Amino acid sequence: MQQPQPGDYIDIHVHGGKPAPGIFILESLMAHEEKLPTDNPGVAYTFGIHPWFLNEDNHEKHILSLDQIVRLPSIIAIGEAGFDRLRGPSAVLQRQTFEEQVMISEEIKKPVIIHCVRGWDELLSVQKRLRPKMSWLVHGFRGNTVLANQLLSKGMYLSLWFEFVMRPESAGLLRALPLDRIFLETDGADIDIKHIYDKVATDLSITVDQLKKIIIRNFNTFFGMEPPAAARLSP
Ligand SMILES: [Zn+2]
């Protein structure tokens, strides 16, 4: 398994990323793409069934292939998986497919990367029902402090949406977030993860090197086996 090296930037959510010196990427493979991980330095993989590409006809096929592929050592998490109220199949099928992925995550002891658009009630209700021991990371987060607090209090990690995090008004949320719960991402968009780190380090009044250390530590914790405790925004 590939791991970030000291001094690396981590881009925690990428599609179609290219390995680059000094940048560690987590490439998010989606079941419908039918791509397998390859052994590239500086790249680790997740594998999941994205709600946009799920339907009644492919559900069973995707679950069966996922159940095998996520056991590969190069796959370090399940996802992205979750809920999308604006795109994808029925809420019932989205929920069933998410729960199935959560159960596999618990069985193989790998965490979950979550895609969630307007499906927070569903997400929280699945967590309440299944009581997972593995950590969950919400990627592309762009919500307010109330929602952030709700997710943090359930032990979740947040990776901030690249467009939101570059806006000046995201500084307030960034300063309130517990630093041991954050990740940064490009989501495969045409933006340099280094620019995102620069902006966030400035907002937090820390150096980029300090920010790199924080996020590498978060990476190691998130992909370890310890379930996280609840956290809160700082006042
Ligand atoms: Zn994505």
Residues whose N, C-alpha, C, O or C-beta is under 5 A from the ligand:
A	BS01	ZN	none
